[in-house]
Amino acid sequence: DTAPRLVTWGREGYLLACREVLYDEVLRHVRMKLQPGVRVYSNVSWSVWLACRREVHQLPARVDYTSGVPNADYASQFEEICGEVLRGAAVVVYDVSYADPLVVTPRLDELKSSGLRCVKEFDSARFQILGAAQK
């Protein structure tokens, strides 16, 4: 099945760089409407960068992907990012379908329990923009 698969990947892209990601409504909003000074964090920073062409920071990891060594600064990094988002200086673009087998970045429920809220509702089943709760 290699040849047909390569044709599909060539036509539509592959996984995090596929047409579904590149033309996602949430990512289009980030690319076209989000103010340039607002920092963007994501659990799939490389994919969001590719679709949005703006600086995107990876959410902190509980452990180093390559060595497996725990990140001693994870809690403070997580808290700092949530504070930045709650102040309106940043947003989190979260890929809910990204299946990280190690779950090393914050989960969506952890982000929401820290006070972050979905700031835009779109038809996208894949991405959510999380920011400060509206007052």
Summary of the structure (lengths in Angstrom):
residues: 135
radius of gyration: 15.7
end to end distance: 53.2
largest distance: 53.5
contacts: 365
relative contact order: 0.17
helix: 39%
strand: 17%
